[in-house]
């Protein structure tokens, strides 16, 4: 993670009728603000939440109102109050959630990465990470989920 301006990989606009929505769950307000600003600058529509309970509430609301694909991707910290990112991912996996989930963690040992992958995480990024790594990962995952093989355009 750096405070400097980093090149971002915007989503391919022709793949979506609107800006792709990303749900970001991070309990550290500075990190959440940095991720949110970076993703918005990269062309994403971002909804931010502070913990695992709020994340689960938003996901359940989307499913309840018939929009399980409301979010193109989810970015979640692993260690958060109430429910961890792994706890939420376990619930989502049990519910056959198809939206890609990217986990982020400052405690990224091999066991944590393996548990995340076993629960269905599309990627696990260790803090600190470059924001370009996050935007590139999201662009690839969203393209894959949309069935497109075209690379994202650069700004």
N, C-alpha and C positions, 0 to 999 in steps of 0.2 A: 504494500500500500504506500502510495506516495502522494504528497500534497501537490506535486507539480502537475501540469497539464500533460496528459498522455493521449496518444492517438486512440480513437475509439473506432470500433467496427459497428457501423449502424446496421440495423436489420434491413433486409432487401424490401423496399417499399412495395414492389409489385406483388409480393407474396401475401400481403395483408390488405384487407379493406380499411383497416384503421391501424394505428400504432399498436404494436404488440404490447399486451399488458403483462407486467411482471410484479409479483407479490414479493416484497422484501421483508423478512423478519430478522431483526437485530436489536438486542437490548441496549447496546452501547449507542447513545444518541449521536456522537460524533461520527462513528463508523456508519451508522444508518444514513446520516445526512450525506456523507461522502458517496456512498453507494447510490443513493437515490439521485443525487445531482449528476453523477456520472452517467447513470442509465438514462435519465431524462435528456441529457445532452446528446446521448447516442440515439435518441429517437424512440425510446420506450415510454409507455404510459405506466407509471409506477404507483403502486399502493404500498404504503409502509405500515408495519405493525411492530410493536415493542417486545413481544414475547410469544412463546409457543401457544398459549391459550388464544390470543388474538388471531394468530395464524390459523389455527384450527377453526375458529369462529368464521373467518372469511371463507375458508375452503368449504365448510359445511353450508354456509349461506349460498355460495355459488351452486353447489349440488342441489340444495333444497329448491332453488328457484329455476332449476332446469338448465343451468349454464355451467356444467362441470368443466368445460373448456374455456371458461371466462379468462383464465390466465394462460399465457403462452409458456410461462415458466415461473418457478418459485425459487428464490434465493433465501436460504435460512442459515442463521448461525446455529451451531450445535448446542453450545451451553447458553441457555436462557432460563429465566425464572419460570416456574410453574411446569411447563412441559418443554423438554429439550427438542432440538431439531430432529434428533433420532426418534424420540417418542412420537412426534407428529408424523414423521416419515413411516413409522410402523403402522399408524392408523391409516394413512393414505394407501400404503401397500395392501393392507387388509381389505380396503375398499376398492381395490383395482384402479387407483388413480393413475391416469395416463400422462398428466402434465409433468414435464421434466423438472426435477428438483436438484438444485446445486446447493450443497452444504458448504459452509465456510467455518473454519475453526482455528483458534490459536493453539489448540492442543491436538495437533494432527499426527498422532502416532499410527503405526501400521494397523493396529487393532481397530482404531476408530475409523480409518479409511475402509477397512474390510467390512466392518459393521454397517457403515453407510452404503457401500455397494450391495451388501446382502439384502438390505432393506429397500433397494431400488434407486438409490441416488444416482443421478446421471453423471455427477462429478463431485469431487470433494477438493476444495481449495484450502490451502494452509495460509493463515495470516502470518505475516503480512504478504499480500499478493499485489501484483500490479493490476490496476483497474482495467487495463487493456486485456489482461488474461481473463477477467470476468466477462467483459463485453464480447470478447472473441468466443468464449465458451458458450455464452447465451446465444449468440448468433448461430453457431453451429448446431446447437441443440434444437433451436426453434426451426431452423431450416430442415433438419432431419425429421422433426415431428410433423412438419407441414408437407413432407414428401418431396421437397425441392432438392435438386442436386446443384443448383446454381450457387456460386459463391456469393457472399454478401458484398455489396458495393462499398467502396471506401469514400470517406468524406475528404 
